[in-house]
């Protein structure tokens, strides 16, 4: 007698120029995103805020797979901002021997750590 396998629902979303495979309850690091637009300009997100991703490229519920062209109309992924931080510093050094040329630059990329709450 064969046991029935429990299907796991997942989706592929696009944000920050990258694509992520997500499922409910999962946490992931994404690029920092702008907040909602108001009269004063773009707002900011804070820890605990809800973020809705509209650019859903693929949804699979275990039985059916829906592929967007390029996105699925009406599909949304809801997430909560868990942490706002910066990645470790990346140091770039440019040096040319015998010409007194030395440049040192550093950069820390901001990121959001989000927890996926719901796929719909």
N, C-alpha and C positions, 0 to 999 in steps of 0.2 A: 504494500500500500504506500503510495507516494504522498509525501507531505506537501502542503501548499506553501509556496514561498511568498513571504510578505514583501510586497513591492514598496520601494522607497521613491517618493516624489522628489524631483529635482528640476532645476531650471538653469538656463545660461543667461546671464545679464551682462550688459555692457555699461561701464562707467569709467570715466577718466581715461578713455582711449584703450581700455583693456577689457577682456572678457573673463567672467568668473563663473564657474560651475558651483551652484549653491543649493542647499537643501535646508529645511526647517531646523532650527536649533544650532546651526553652524555659526562659528565666528570667523571673520576674515578681515584682513587689512586691505583698505582701498585708498586711492588717492583722495586728498582733501577735496571736498566739493563745496560749491557756493550754496548759501541758504536761499530761501524764497525771495523773490523780487518784490519790493515795495516802492513807495514814492521816494524814499531816501536812497534807494539802490538795493544791492544784494545784501541780505542779512547773513548771519552766521549760525551754524549749528552748535549746540552745546551737548554735553554728556546727558543722556537720557532722552534726547529728542528722537522723534520718529522720522525716518527717511523712506521715501517711496521711489523705487526704481521703475521707470516706465519702459525703458528699452530692454524688453525681454525678447531674446532671440529664439529660445527653444524651451518647451515645457514637456516633461515626461512624468506621467502619474503612475507608471508601472504597467498600464494597459494601453494607453494611447500616447503617441508622440505628436506634438504640434510644432511645426517649424515655421518661423516667420519669414516674410519676404519684404524687407529685411527684419522687421519686428512684428510681434503678434499684437494686433489691436485689442485694447482692453485688458491685457495681461499686466499684472503688477506684482512686485515683490516688496514687502514691507520689512524694514529693519530698524533696529534701535542702536543709536550711537553708544558704545560702551566706553570708549577711550579716545582721546584726541592727543596725538603726540608727534614726535619727530623721530625719524630713522637715525641710525648712527651716522656720524659725519663721514662724508666722502671727500678726500683731499686730492686736489689736482696740482701737480708741480710741473712747471715748464722750466727747462734749464738748457742753456747752450754754453758749452765749454769755451773758455778763453775769450768771451765777449761780454762778461759782466752782466749776463742776462739770467735773472731768476725770478719767477713768479710763483706764488703759492696762494691757492684759493681753496676754500672749503664750502661745503653745502650740506644742509640737513633737510631732507625732504619731509614735509608734513604729511601725516596720514590719519585716517579714521579707522578705528577698530569697531566693526559693526556686528551685531548678532541678528541673524535672519529670523524674523518672527512668523511670517506667513507668506505663502505663495498663492496668488489668486489670479 
